Amino acid sequence: LRESPRSLRRADAVVLSRADVIDVQQRDAIRDQVSRYNADALWSEVCHQPRRLVAADQTTSDIEELTSKRVACFCGIGNPEAFRATTATLGVHLVDWLQLPDHCPYDGGQRAALAAWATPTDAGLLLCTRKDLVKRRSEAIAGVPLRAVVIELEFVAGQRELEAALDRTVG
């Protein structure tokens, strides 16, 4: 969606992400729109599935550890509501939410502000995206453990066709 729809003319495949957050009619409408620009493009649909947690040192833990845990979340991404929607599915007790600017640099001032935000939250865990964790590179903020949610794509439609096309291209 960041490019003009005319760019679809050069696509060999189109993958609709977050297909699970819109209904079938909306997915069909998007697919019809894609077909107007490129009727030959392969069509796939995927959803984002939270699978595990990761720390800055790359150790992982089960996503189920979040159930009923007091969690404060933050992110500096282009679509923060998507991350918020993901965290809502995790069974956490959300005690605070902080939305930062996309591409947040996490410089000294931002680090201090984040620590000041985290201190009074009474959270047992701070949760962010992997993009934020890579920039933050710390195991905790203000003494509160920090983890990122590992998201994996799960195909809803078109997996076999896309994999076959990729095999033909790579092979």
ABEGO torsion letter per residue (X at the ends): XABBAAAAAABABBBBBGAAABBAAAAAAAAAAAAAABAABBBBBBBBBBABBBBAAGBBBBAAAABGBBBBBBBBBABAAAAAAAAAAAGBBBABBBBBBBGBAGBAAAAAAAAAAAAAAGBABBBBBAAAAAAAGBABBGGBBBBBBBBBBBBABGAAAAAAAAAAAAX
